[in-house]
Amino acid sequence: MLFDTHVHLNAAQYNDDLQEVINRALEAGVKHQVVVGFDRETITRALELVEQYDFLYAAVGWHPVDAIDMTDEDLQWLEDLAAHPKVVALGEMGLDYYWDKSPKDVQKEVFRKQIRLAKKVKLPIIIHNRDATQDIVDILKEEGASEVGGIMHCFSGSVEIAKECMKMNFYISLGGPVTFKNARMPKEVAKEIPLEKLLIETDCPYLTPHPFRGKRNEPSYVKLVAEEIASLKELSFEEVATRTTENAKKLFKIE
């Protein structure tokens, strides 16, 4: 049993063959997936999907790149959606200093507002981080995010940063990059971080694992991530699959 904790089946890349993609995931043993919405359009589509498929769950949040577009009405909408029985987390949220659409101060304010909302509605958070590690860690500490915890999504930082995040009640989630030959840090993290604090994901359709790198990613490929972690940790694939699934169910409060 595998649990892909971060998919974007709500992306246009799956408009033509979504059912086939879902079937391949089920055949690969992927029993649960969290569909992540990060703006009005993708959240609406995520909710449509989770109402259609009983093994899909949703996360709803506002992406840092689009922070400048978020209104008070959007924040209230997220709060309302948090009561949906299949919304299991808020996010993805965080900071992204690679793209410059939203100024850093706007991103930080929107990030803080979403952490406060998560504490209010008692849901874990999914963190998007691009080139902003220290600011993210600082804000998580300042806002007391350990109260709800969550996921460091597609973690690309050091073992030291991973340990700092774990102290704040966060799981470390690894995706396709852990399978890349030159990905030194994700491989080190996979080896060093205890299995009880690890999650797996694809972030599909992005970050496709080896040997499909460069092609569209899909949830069935999360098996390749689990296999790589098992190899790096010198554990069986079954142990990694079972434990990361248990971790995800515990975090998302899924029976």
Backbone as CSV, one residue per row, in Angstrom:
resi,resn,N_x,N_y,N_z,CA_x,CA_y,CA_z,C_x,C_y,C_z
1,MET,0.830,-1.201,0.000,0.000,0.000,0.000,0.863,1.249,0.000
2,LEU,0.569,2.153,-0.926,1.318,3.399,-1.041,0.371,4.578,-0.882
3,PHE,0.905,5.686,-0.354,0.111,6.905,-0.157,0.897,8.048,-0.783
4,ASP,0.388,8.578,-1.895,1.010,9.734,-2.547,0.419,10.982,-1.901
5,THR,1.234,11.672,-1.104,0.711,12.772,-0.285,0.619,14.104,-1.023
6,HIS,0.994,14.139,-2.313,0.952,15.429,-3.013,0.835,15.199,-4.515
7,VAL,-0.383,15.328,-5.019,-0.614,15.200,-6.463,-1.397,16.411,-6.961
8,HIS,-1.244,16.667,-8.251,-2.034,17.717,-8.905,-2.826,17.086,-10.053
9,LEU,-3.675,16.117,-9.703,-4.553,15.526,-10.721,-5.555,16.549,-11.239
10,ASN,-5.621,17.702,-10.548,-6.472,18.814,-10.975,-5.802,19.668,-12.053
11,ALA,-4.629,19.264,-12.521,-3.899,20.023,-13.547,-4.409,19.672,-14.946
12,ALA,-4.263,20.620,-15.843,-4.742,20.432,-17.222,-4.034,19.278,-17.924
13,GLN,-2.826,18.919,-17.467,-2.063,17.834,-18.091,-2.807,16.495,-18.069
14,TYR,-3.832,16.368,-17.211,-4.569,15.096,-17.108,-5.965,15.168,-17.727
15,ASN,-6.254,16.251,-18.417,-7.607,16.421,-18.961,-8.014,15.289,-19.906
16,ASP,-7.040,14.721,-20.629,-7.390,13.745,-21.669,-7.414,12.300,-21.192
17,ASP,-6.725,11.987,-20.087,-6.605,10.563,-19.710,-6.615,10.339,-18.198
18,LEU,-7.373,11.158,-17.486,-7.353,11.089,-16.022,-7.701,9.694,-15.501
19,GLN,-8.733,9.078,-16.058,-9.145,7.766,-15.539,-8.041,6.723,-15.721
20,GLU,-7.340,6.772,-16.849,-6.235,5.835,-17.083,-5.110,6.062,-16.068
21,VAL,-4.843,7.333,-15.778,-3.806,7.673,-14.788,-4.190,7.122,-13.415
22,ILE,-5.445,7.290,-13.048,-5.929,6.790,-11.756,-5.873,5.266,-11.718
23,ASN,-6.251,4.622,-12.816,-6.202,3.156,-12.877,-4.777,2.637,-12.710
24,ARG,-3.815,3.312,-13.357,-2.410,2.875,-13.230,-1.925,3.022,-11.786
25,ALA,-2.363,4.078,-11.126,-1.978,4.282,-9.728,-2.512,3.144,-8.863
26,LEU,-3.777,2.804,-9.038,-4.376,1.721,-8.257,-3.662,0.397,-8.528
27,GLU,-3.318,0.148,-9.784,-2.602,-1.087,-10.144,-1.219,-1.130,-9.500
28,ALA,-0.606,0.048,-9.310,0.728,0.119,-8.694,0.662,0.039,-7.168
29,GLY,-0.557,-0.035,-6.614,-0.700,-0.139,-5.162,-0.866,1.183,-4.449
30,VAL,-1.118,2.255,-5.218,-1.319,3.576,-4.605,-2.782,3.668,-4.170
31,LYS,-3.004,3.468,-2.873,-4.373,3.365,-2.359,-4.971,4.714,-1.960
32,HIS,-4.111,5.698,-1.693,-4.600,7.023,-1.293,-3.748,8.099,-1.953
33,GLN,-4.414,9.240,-2.236,-3.702,10.397,-2.776,-4.339,11.662,-2.213
34,VAL,-3.499,12.683,-2.007,-4.018,13.992,-1.632,-3.853,14.933,-2.826
35,VAL,-4.979,15.429,-3.325,-4.987,16.352,-4.460,-4.881,17.769,-3.898
36,VAL,-3.851,18.481,-4.306,-3.538,19.785,-3.724,-4.036,20.909,-4.628
37,GLY,-4.871,21.775,-4.054,-5.328,22.967,-4.756,-4.669,24.195,-4.179
38,PHE,-4.328,25.171,-5.016,-3.554,26.322,-4.533,-4.060,27.666,-5.063
39,ASP,-5.224,27.657,-5.708,-5.894,28.894,-6.118,-7.360,28.536,-6.381
40,ARG,-8.161,29.494,-6.758,-9.599,29.253,-6.938,-9.881,28.075,-7.884
41,GLU,-9.213,28.104,-9.031,-9.489,27.102,-10.068,-9.071,25.704,-9.626
42,THR,-7.846,25.574,-9.115,-7.340,24.232,-8.773,-8.010,23.667,-7.522
43,ILE,-8.423,24.539,-6.602,-9.147,24.068,-5.412,-10.521,23.542,-5.816
44,THR,-11.209,24.281,-6.668,-12.536,23.859,-7.120,-12.458,22.494,-7.797
45,ARG,-11.450,22.317,-8.647,-11.277,21.034,-9.351,-10.887,19.921,-8.374
46,ALA,-10.045,20.223,-7.395,-9.658,19.217,-6.396,-10.888,18.696,-5.653
47,LEU,-11.783,19.601,-5.291,-12.983,19.192,-4.559,-13.902,18.338,-5.427
48,GLU,-13.982,18.666,-6.716,-14.771,17.832,-7.634,-14.226,16.402,-7.648
49,LEU,-12.908,16.288,-7.689,-12.268,14.969,-7.776,-12.466,14.153,-6.500
50,VAL,-12.305,14.792,-5.346,-12.410,14.017,-4.100,-13.852,13.600,-3.821
51,GLU,-14.801,14.322,-4.394,-16.199,13.913,-4.250,-16.542,12.773,-5.209
52,GLN,-15.719,12.620,-6.235,-15.955,11.576,-7.243,-15.281,10.256,-6.872
53,TYR,-14.113,10.344,-6.213,-13.322,9.141,-5.897,-13.109,9.041,-4.389
54,ASP,-13.492,7.904,-3.806,-13.427,7.810,-2.348,-12.006,7.718,-1.797
55,PHE,-11.030,7.367,-2.631,-9.644,7.213,-2.166,-8.808,8.478,-2.378
56,LEU,-9.442,9.544,-2.861,-8.755,10.827,-3.011,-9.181,11.771,-1.892
57,TYR,-8.220,12.561,-1.417,-8.466,13.584,-0.405,-7.923,14.903,-0.931
58,ALA,-8.307,16.012,-0.277,-7.905,17.319,-0.786,-7.138,18.112,0.260
59,ALA,-6.217,18.937,-0.238,-5.597,20.004,0.551,-5.925,21.303,-0.167
60,VAL,-6.273,22.334,0.607,-6.648,23.616,0.006,-5.813,24.730,0.620
61,GLY,-5.234,25.557,-0.227,-4.415,26.654,0.268,-4.135,27.650,-0.840
62,TRP,-3.258,28.594,-0.531,-2.935,29.635,-1.517,-1.440,29.637,-1.766
63,HIS,-1.058,29.459,-3.022,0.347,29.341,-3.413,1.070,30.679,-3.243
64,PRO,2.302,30.653,-2.738,3.019,31.912,-2.530,3.237,32.734,-3.796
65,VAL,3.408,32.070,-4.934,3.613,32.813,-6.185,2.409,33.725,-6.462
66,ASP,1.220,33.255,-6.082,-0.015,34.010,-6.337,-0.509,34.759,-5.104
67,ALA,0.353,34.930,-4.109,-0.065,35.572,-2.856,-0.677,36.946,-3.096
68,ILE,-0.164,37.655,-4.068,-0.626,39.021,-4.339,-2.096,39.040,-4.773
69,ASP,-2.590,37.899,-5.265,-3.975,37.820,-5.740,-4.961,37.436,-4.633
70,MET,-4.476,36.993,-3.478,-5.382,36.482,-2.458,-6.109,37.610,-1.729
71,THR,-7.432,37.463,-1.617,-8.253,38.464,-0.943,-8.740,37.929,0.407
72,ASP,-9.346,38.806,1.201,-9.958,38.370,2.461,-11.078,37.368,2.194
73,GLU,-11.772,37.532,1.072,-12.839,36.588,0.702,-12.259,35.204,0.429
74,ASP,-11.077,35.179,-0.196,-10.424,33.893,-0.462,-10.052,33.198,0.845
75,LEU,-9.545,33.963,1.793,-9.167,33.389,3.089,-10.403,32.834,3.809
76,GLN,-11.496,33.569,3.743,-12.742,33.096,4.349,-13.228,31.822,3.651
77,TRP,-13.059,31.779,2.336,-13.438,30.589,1.556,-12.638,29.377,2.028
78,LEU,-11.329,29.553,2.228,-10.489,28.458,2.729,-10.984,27.982,4.094
79,GLU,-11.358,28.940,4.933,-11.872,28.566,6.256,-13.158,27.748,6.124
80,ASP,-14.031,28.162,5.239,-15.280,27.419,5.016,-14.994,26.008,4.497
81,LEU,-14.040,25.911,3.564,-13.713,24.611,2.970,-13.064,23.662,3.968
82,ALA,-12.431,24.206,4.981,-11.761,23.368,5.986,-12.733,22.419,6.671
83,ALA,-14.016,22.751,6.641,-15.036,21.894,7.263,-15.453,20.729,6.365
84,HIS,-15.032,20.746,5.107,-15.381,19.662,4.169,-14.794,18.351,4.691
85,PRO,-15.572,17.267,4.720,-15.079,16.013,5.308,-13.856,15.419,4.617
86,LYS,-13.590,15.809,3.374,-12.436,15.237,2.678,-11.269,16.218,2.519
87,VAL,-11.382,17.388,3.133,-10.234,18.306,3.186,-9.412,17.942,4.417
88,VAL,-8.183,17.476,4.171,-7.364,16.925,5.257,-6.179,17.811,5.633
89,ALA,-5.951,18.892,4.891,-4.824,19.786,5.185,-5.054,21.128,4.521
90,LEU,-4.331,22.142,4.997,-4.290,23.441,4.330,-2.945,23.563,3.614
91,GLY,-2.974,24.005,2.376,-1.753,24.160,1.604,-1.993,23.772,0.155
92,GLU,-1.075,23.968,-0.757,0.263,24.274,-0.299,0.399,25.783,-0.089
93,MET,1.183,26.109,0.913,1.448,27.497,1.287,2.939,27.614,1.573
94,GLY,3.418,28.844,1.678,4.834,29.008,2.008,5.425,30.226,1.339
95,LEU,6.678,30.067,0.888,7.393,31.170,0.243,8.094,30.657,-1.003
96,ASP,8.119,31.494,-2.022,8.779,31.146,-3.279,9.522,32.378,-3.785
97,TYR,10.841,32.374,-3.594,11.663,33.526,-3.993,12.279,33.350,-5.384
98,TYR,11.905,32.264,-6.061,12.414,32.046,-7.417,11.640,32.915,-8.404
99,TRP,10.305,32.900,-8.283,9.461,33.741,-9.137,9.208,35.059,-8.419
100,ASP,9.052,36.140,-9.185,8.923,37.451,-8.536,7.555,38.099,-8.742
101,LYS,6.532,37.289,-9.012,5.183,37.847,-9.213,4.679,38.533,-7.938
102,SER,4.869,37.882,-6.788,4.389,38.426,-5.516,5.563,38.881,-4.663
103,PRO,5.552,40.142,-4.200,6.651,40.628,-3.354,6.804,39.781,-2.089
104,LYS,8.031,39.725,-1.587,8.308,38.872,-0.427,7.447,39.217,0.779
105,ASP,7.240,40.506,1.026,6.463,40.879,2.214,5.005,40.440,2.086
106,VAL,4.477,40.451,0.855,3.108,39.979,0.617,3.035,38.461,0.826
107,GLN,4.029,37.759,0.294,4.082,36.305,0.484,4.101,35.947,1.969
108,LYS,4.927,36.663,2.729,5.052,36.358,4.159,3.737,36.583,4.890
109,GLU,3.056,37.666,4.553,1.788,37.980,5.231,0.727,36.926,4.923
110,VAL,0.641,36.513,3.653,-0.332,35.496,3.255,0.006,34.145,3.904
111,PHE,1.285,33.839,4.002,1.748,32.621,4.668,1.321,32.626,6.136
112,ARG,1.581,33.742,6.817,1.221,33.849,8.239,-0.292,33.708,8.444
113,LYS,-1.063,34.345,7.582,-2.523,34.267,7.700,-3.011,32.825,7.577
114,GLN,-2.384,32.069,6.673,-2.808,30.676,6.471,-2.387,29.784,7.639
115,ILE,-1.226,30.043,8.222,-0.817,29.276,9.411,-1.810,29.538,10.547
116,ARG,-2.172,30.800,10.730,-3.129,31.144,11.793,-4.482,30.473,11.539
117,LEU,-4.888,30.441,10.283,-6.138,29.773,9.942,-6.051,28.275,10.259
118,ALA,-4.928,27.659,9.914,-4.750,26.221,10.184,-4.880,25.923,11.670
119,LYS,-4.310,26.797,12.501,-4.425,26.615,13.948,-5.872,26.763,14.399
120,LYS,-6.589,27.674,13.775,-7.997,27.902,14.120,-8.864,26.690,13.765
121,VAL,-8.614,26.114,12.572,-9.448,24.992,12.105,-8.829,23.632,12.430
122,LYS,-7.631,23.663,13.032,-6.960,22.442,13.501,-6.675,21.449,12.376
123,LEU,-6.043,21.976,11.308,-5.599,21.119,10.204,-4.095,21.285,10.010
124,PRO,-3.396,20.196,9.625,-1.971,20.316,9.315,-1.751,21.135,8.052
125,ILE,-0.522,21.601,7.857,-0.212,22.453,6.703,0.844,21.809,5.804
126,ILE,0.752,22.127,4.530,1.697,21.618,3.527,2.523,22.796,3.043
127,ILE,3.836,22.684,3.220,4.743,23.808,2.971,5.420,23.709,1.613
128,HIS,5.264,24.779,0.832,6.004,24.966,-0.422,7.174,25.902,-0.130
129,ASN,8.368,25.464,-0.467,9.573,26.264,-0.223,10.433,26.279,-1.472
130,ARG,10.684,27.474,-1.982,11.669,27.594,-3.071,12.583,28.770,-2.774
131,ASP,13.829,28.445,-2.505,14.871,29.448,-2.249,14.537,30.353,-1.059
132,ALA,13.839,29.818,-0.051,13.380,30.662,1.060,13.451,29.927,2.403
133,THR,14.375,28.985,2.526,14.365,28.068,3.672,14.379,28.782,5.019
134,GLN,15.334,29.701,5.222,15.456,30.305,6.545,14.241,31.125,6.922
135,ASP,13.691,31.870,5.959,12.500,32.661,6.242,11.315,31.762,6.596
136,ILE,11.201,30.629,5.914,10.109,29.700,6.217,10.252,29.143,7.627
137,VAL,11.442,28.684,7.968,11.679,28.133,9.311,11.375,29.187,10.374
138,ASP,11.832,30.412,10.142,11.602,31.493,11.109,10.109,31.757,11.305
139,ILE,9.362,31.825,10.202,7.926,32.104,10.290,7.186,30.948,10.967
140,LEU,7.551,29.720,10.646,6.909,28.568,11.301,7.103,28.634,12.814
141,LYS,8.314,29.016,13.231,8.588,29.142,14.672,7.789,30.291,15.282
142,GLU,7.840,31.457,14.636,7.175,32.656,15.166,5.662,32.468,15.279
143,GLU,5.082,31.723,14.330,3.626,31.540,14.310,3.173,30.310,15.103
144,GLY,4.119,29.598,15.706,3.746,28.422,16.493,3.123,27.320,15.656
145,ALA,3.665,27.114,14.461,3.088,26.118,13.541,3.194,24.692,14.063
146,SER,4.058,24.477,15.051,4.195,23.126,15.623,2.881,22.641,16.233
147,GLU,1.996,23.566,16.538,0.681,23.225,17.111,-0.125,22.329,16.172
148,VAL,0.030,22.548,14.850,-0.686,21.718,13.873,0.251,20.807,13.092
149,GLY,1.523,21.203,12.966,2.468,20.393,12.201,2.084,20.302,10.735
150,GLY,2.673,19.336,10.057,2.357,19.188,8.642,3.477,18.541,7.860
151,ILE,3.661,19.025,6.631,4.574,18.398,5.672,5.506,19.432,5.057
152,MET,6.784,19.124,5.052,7.737,19.874,4.234,7.722,19.190,2.865
153,HIS,6.930,19.757,1.972,6.636,19.136,0.673,7.846,19.196,-0.247
154,CYS,8.110,18.043,-0.892,9.236,17.909,-1.831,10.503,18.507,-1.228
155,PHE,10.862,18.015,-0.077,11.957,18.596,0.689,13.276,18.495,-0.077
156,SER,13.981,19.636,-0.161,15.258,19.655,-0.897,16.389,20.213,-0.042
157,GLY,16.112,20.447,1.246,17.116,21.051,2.122,18.064,20.028,2.732
158,SER,18.822,20.494,3.700,19.844,19.669,4.349,19.236,18.807,5.451
159,VAL,20.040,17.860,5.919,19.636,17.022,7.057,19.391,17.902,8.282
160,GLU,20.231,18.924,8.472,20.106,19.813,9.636,18.757,20.551,9.620
161,ILE,18.393,21.075,8.443,17.108,21.781,8.327,15.955,20.796,8.531
162,ALA,16.104,19.601,7.992,15.056,18.577,8.172,14.830,18.303,9.656
163,LYS,15.919,18.199,10.406,15.802,17.929,11.848,15.127,19.092,12.573
164,GLU,15.430,20.303,12.136,14.800,21.489,12.720,13.284,21.458,12.477
165,CYS,12.900,21.064,11.263,11.476,20.990,10.915,10.784,19.868,11.684
166,MET,11.473,18.749,11.860,10.893,17.635,12.616,10.593,18.042,14.062
167,LYS,11.462,18.876,14.623,11.228,19.356,16.004,9.949,20.181,16.092
168,MET,9.545,20.762,14.948,8.320,21.568,14.908,7.117,20.730,14.469
169,ASN,7.259,19.393,14.547,6.104,18.533,14.294,5.807,18.373,12.798
170,PHE,6.862,18.494,11.961,6.678,18.335,10.518,7.284,17.029,10.023
171,TYR,6.573,16.427,9.073,7.111,15.276,8.345,7.929,15.792,7.165
172,ILE,8.912,14.993,6.770,9.751,15.312,5.614,9.262,14.457,4.449
173,SER,8.831,15.103,3.381,8.289,14.380,2.230,9.270,14.428,1.065
174,LEU,9.570,13.253,0.540,10.508,13.143,-0.577,9.769,12.714,-1.834
175,GLY,10.184,13.287,-2.944,9.570,12.987,-4.233,10.606,12.525,-5.250
176,GLY,10.279,12.738,-6.514,11.114,12.276,-7.626,12.597,12.598,-7.535
177,PRO,12.974,13.805,-7.055,14.400,14.145,-7.030,15.281,13.168,-6.238
178,VAL,14.714,12.436,-5.276,15.540,11.481,-4.517,16.072,10.372,-5.425
179,THR,15.423,10.192,-6.581,15.863,9.153,-7.521,16.913,9.660,-8.509
180,PHE,17.155,10.975,-8.541,18.111,11.531,-9.500,19.536,11.183,-9.071
181,LYS,20.360,10.824,-10.026,21.722,10.373,-9.706,22.538,11.441,-8.967
182,ASN,22.332,12.709,-9.323,23.160,13.786,-8.746,22.513,14.459,-7.539
183,ALA,21.408,13.890,-7.025,20.657,14.548,-5.941,21.247,14.168,-4.585
184,ARG,22.349,14.804,-4.229,23.078,14.440,-3.014,22.253,14.665,-1.755
185,MET,21.659,15.861,-1.619,20.971,16.182,-0.360,19.721,15.337,-0.117
186,PRO,18.832,15.181,-1.113,17.674,14.314,-0.854,18.068,12.890,-0.461
187,LYS,19.144,12.378,-1.061,19.598,11.022,-0.714,20.129,10.974,0.723
188,GLU,20.846,12.010,1.114,21.337,12.078,2.506,20.174,12.139,3.485
189,VAL,19.172,12.954,3.148,17.985,13.076,4.007,17.277,11.730,4.116
190,ALA,17.130,11.042,2.986,16.468,9.729,2.995,17.185,8.751,3.920
191,LYS,18.509,8.813,3.912,19.295,7.909,4.766,19.194,8.279,6.240
192,GLU,19.235,9.585,6.545,19.402,10.050,7.925,18.100,10.228,8.702
193,ILE,17.026,10.582,8.000,15.773,10.888,8.711,15.053,9.584,9.043
194,PRO,14.607,9.420,10.290,13.934,8.169,10.656,12.674,7.933,9.843
195,LEU,12.415,6.678,9.563,11.283,6.309,8.708,9.965,6.832,9.269
196,GLU,9.851,6.925,10.590,8.588,7.391,11.183,8.318,8.871,10.933
197,LYS,9.298,9.586,10.345,9.093,11.010,10.011,9.114,11.262,8.506
198,LEU,9.077,10.201,7.702,9.146,10.357,6.243,7.789,10.128,5.587
199,LEU,7.537,10.892,4.527,6.392,10.687,3.641,6.909,10.640,2.208
200,ILE,6.086,10.135,1.313,6.463,10.081,-0.106,5.397,10.788,-0.944
201,GLU,5.833,11.288,-2.087,4.934,12.042,-2.971,5.492,12.051,-4.379
202,THR,4.644,12.461,-5.320,5.135,12.681,-6.688,5.169,14.158,-7.062
203,ASP,4.261,14.977,-6.522,4.058,16.349,-7.006,3.700,16.321,-8.491
204,CYS,3.095,15.220,-8.927,2.759,15.099,-10.339,1.800,16.204,-10.765
205,PRO,1.959,16.754,-11.985,2.725,16.227,-13.124,4.193,16.654,-13.181
206,TYR,4.711,17.224,-12.085,6.084,17.752,-12.082,7.052,16.744,-11.448
207,LEU,8.361,17.040,-11.562,9.421,16.336,-10.824,9.373,14.817,-10.994
208,THR,9.263,14.390,-12.241,9.141,12.964,-12.539,10.403,12.204,-12.151
209,PRO,10.242,11.061,-11.451,11.429,10.299,-11.038,12.127,9.610,-12.210
210,HIS,13.391,9.292,-11.991,14.152,8.437,-12.903,13.469,7.064,-12.937
211,PRO,13.332,6.386,-14.064,13.903,6.680,-15.386,12.965,7.442,-16.321
212,PHE,11.898,8.065,-15.794,10.940,8.773,-16.648,11.152,10.276,-16.627
213,ARG,12.260,10.715,-16.051,12.536,12.141,-15.917,12.391,12.853,-17.262
214,GLY,11.716,14.012,-17.236,11.484,14.752,-18.478,10.118,14.499,-19.070
215,LYS,9.480,13.392,-18.646,8.119,13.104,-19.097,7.125,13.570,-18.024
216,ARG,5.849,13.525,-18.334,4.816,13.880,-17.366,4.833,12.884,-16.201
217,ASN,4.792,13.402,-15.000,4.757,12.552,-13.809,3.324,12.098,-13.537
218,GLU,3.172,10.999,-12.804,1.846,10.541,-12.399,1.955,9.733,-11.112
219,PRO,0.840,9.559,-10.383,0.898,8.963,-9.044,1.486,7.553,-8.993
220,SER,1.322,6.767,-10.045,1.878,5.399,-10.025,3.389,5.414,-9.815
221,TYR,4.043,6.511,-10.195,5.506,6.585,-10.087,5.976,6.803,-8.646
222,VAL,5.049,7.017,-7.711,5.472,7.166,-6.313,6.134,5.878,-5.823
223,LYS,5.821,4.780,-6.479,6.460,3.494,-6.144,7.974,3.578,-6.335
224,LEU,8.416,4.316,-7.364,9.850,4.471,-7.631,10.526,5.253,-6.510
225,VAL,9.805,6.216,-5.937,10.335,6.993,-4.811,10.511,6.080,-3.597
226,ALA,9.492,5.278,-3.317,9.555,4.348,-2.179,10.677,3.334,-2.367
227,GLU,10.842,2.850,-3.585,11.909,1.869,-3.855,13.293,2.474,-3.626
228,GLU,13.470,3.722,-4.047,14.767,4.387,-3.866,15.063,4.597,-2.381
229,ILE,14.064,5.036,-1.622,14.266,5.236,-0.182,14.591,3.908,0.495
230,ALA,13.900,2.851,0.094,14.178,1.523,0.655,15.615,1.111,0.389
231,SER,16.075,1.369,-0.827,17.450,1.039,-1.196,18.446,1.855,-0.372
232,LEU,18.208,3.151,-0.243,19.119,4.024,0.503,19.151,3.671,1.989
233,LYS,18.016,3.257,2.536,17.928,2.939,3.955,18.226,1.464,4.252
234,GLU,18.410,0.690,3.176,18.656,-0.756,3.304,17.503,-1.440,4.052
235,LEU,16.302,-1.070,3.628,15.083,-1.664,4.167,14.311,-2.309,3.021
236,SER,13.293,-3.104,3.352,12.456,-3.663,2.297,11.512,-2.585,1.765
237,PHE,11.133,-2.740,0.500,10.153,-1.838,-0.096,8.857,-1.863,0.718
238,GLU,8.448,-3.065,1.150,7.195,-3.216,1.897,7.211,-2.395,3.182
239,GLU,8.356,-2.389,3.858,8.448,-1.649,5.118,8.299,-0.146,4.876
240,VAL,8.968,0.356,3.837,8.878,1.788,3.511,7.454,2.143,3.079
241,ALA,6.856,1.299,2.248,5.491,1.559,1.775,4.507,1.577,2.940
242,THR,4.611,0.576,3.796,3.677,0.461,4.927,3.843,1.616,5.893
243,ARG,5.090,1.932,6.236,5.312,2.949,7.262,4.946,4.352,6.769
244,THR,5.296,4.675,5.536,4.970,6.017,5.026,3.453,6.173,4.872
245,THR,2.758,5.074,4.554,1.293,5.118,4.489,0.711,5.354,5.874
246,GLU,1.235,4.640,6.865,0.779,4.826,8.256,1.016,6.272,8.712
247,ASN,2.186,6.811,8.361,2.512,8.197,8.736,1.496,9.172,8.163
248,ALA,1.187,8.986,6.867,0.255,9.896,6.195,-1.143,9.799,6.800
249,LYS,-1.584,8.581,7.064,-2.921,8.401,7.658,-3.004,9.046,9.042
250,LYS,-1.928,8.912,9.791,-1.888,9.519,11.134,-1.977,11.042,11.025
251,LEU,-1.161,11.619,10.128,-1.142,13.073,9.979,-2.501,13.608,9.519
252,PHE,-3.075,12.945,8.513,-4.314,13.433,7.911,-5.575,12.918,8.630
253,LYS,-5.358,12.130,9.711,-6.489,11.565,10.474,-7.444,10.783,9.577
254,ILE,-6.861,9.891,8.787,-7.640,9.005,7.902,-7.644,7.614,8.525
255,GLU,-8.823,7.059,8.690,-8.933,5.711,9.308,-8.430,4.654,8.334
